[in-house]
């Protein structure tokens, strides 16, 4: 697989996202659970953050191989947060997460955002290295963004 085979879809209108795409993203993120699948899909379909937000999907042949969501900080319109960055295990270490983050940063620059935050588990060395490679720095004083729980995680920020 080459990096050029990966298509990136940025979607700000949750009603335009197909059920199949959302189903794939849900299964990638939380696994297959028939009892919860429809509820999780419906939660992803509506703007779950009540703010200016969007999803980015990484696709190969219309199959979701990675995704993340980006949302505006409810207390500061110039700051954004992203989370749930995940790459299918078969496609890790091939630049999928990097492409998702880079496309997110480009979209945020068009929105005149100034900072992007994310939370990383303290022991997730590969994610820490990825973010440092992409010019994120440890943010010592950043409070939780939009009430997202940052327990046992560190906050990294990127100035846009």
PyMOL commands that set and color helices and strands:
alter all, ss='L'
color gray80, all
select helices_A, chain A and resi 3-5+14-16+19-30+34-45+89-91+96-110+125-133
alter helices_A, ss='H'
color red, helices_A
select strands_A, chain A and resi 7-11+53-60+63-73+76-87+115-121+137-138+153-159
alter strands_A, ss='S'
color yellow, strands_A
deselect
rebuild
show_as cartoon
